[in-house]
Amino acid sequence: MPKLVIVVDRDDDLGQKAGIRGPVLGREDVVRAAVALGTRDPEDSDVNSFLAAVSVADELRSMGEEAEVAILTGHPDVGVKSDLEISRQLEEVLSRTGAREVIFVSDGAEDEFVLPIIQSRARVVHVRRVVVRQAQELESTYYTIKKALEDVNFLRRVLTPLAIIFLAYSLTAITGMFVLYITGRGSISPANLSISVILLALGSYFIFKTHDVKGMLSQLLEKAGHPRPSTVLRLIALLLAAFSLIFSSYIASTYERPLQAIYSGVLWVIPFAAGAVALWVAGDRVLLLSQGKEVSWKEVFSILLLGLFAFSIVSIMGCVLDLQVPLPLFVNALLLAFSVVSLIVIAR
């Protein structure tokens, strides 16, 4: 039973540039394909991998092993189409040769994405990487980054926190600047406004890139004619979140001391933000309830209590730093104790 040396042209350069359709099976045909592709595009790295596969097959024959070599070609639209075509050609080559052991020759990180497809149909006994030395690290890094950027879940984990930070900062800064301008306490700085607008644009782009905002808006508009209680609660949550930024910016603008301004802005964001998140979660619970499912309201109360806990902690810090706080120290201590005890009770 022969060993099969396989090399993969995932983006079908062989077909697009040399007009040769895969699979290409046999030493003479593989050499002919390498010469044809090299004549059309001498800089294509696939030429090296084709010849390397022939060299590996010759090496096996010199060791007394029965070996065959084949090229599998994919599709210019790299992804599902190319991998389906490679899978089809692999089945054909394995059927024609009867091979059960495969040596995989790779010309870079991209072609190695099809390795699991080959491993699911035959036993891969060796992997030979053949890449131009100067380009090996560059190509592997490029395709690793490219693959990560195509992973929606990875983008959501990385870009969503950045988007929230950019949006929160830019909206707060823009609102604060306009509040100061309208109340006559200051002027709008073009440089600061430009930075805030750029961050607002980046944050918005990251959100649209990682989330189906268009689909969410379409569903919201469809339900607008017959609003459900859950939709109303979510809308109120969004309005409350926007109001928290505007109100906290206004409060911060009433103080001249930078530390007091930042402290007051953060302090008053906490209760409104906790209320907005609690309303959003309550909307989810109401939706489940309307579907006849059992729901638990622990998360809603936990969010409100966490907001109270954070508010009391920040207020106590303000008392320690000798800043202006809305409530005296003993009241904040009582609120802190109440929130901690309540969270412990709910957690049980």
Summary of the structure (lengths in Angstrom):
residues: 348
radius of gyration: 31.3
end to end distance: 64.4
largest distance: 90.7
contacts: 1087
relative contact order: 0.07
helix: 71%
strand: 8%
